[in-house]
């Protein structure tokens, strides 16, 4: 498990599962498993923006980017890569 993946998992467990890691899988849907609701997604986005220096636009607030641990890590990595390649 990458450092980012562990860090985001830790945030989710502490924030949404009250410290009780139920062993959710990396590809488990947050919404389907009841781990994070729609308001929680916005909290997660705020955390990602402040922790990883990415900006999440409204059109990126989709399950493909934010509905599982794997999807979130892939999304953040892609955003970070895009910002470093577009920087002067």
Order of alpha helices (4+ residues) and beta strands (2+ residues): alpha-alpha-alpha-alpha
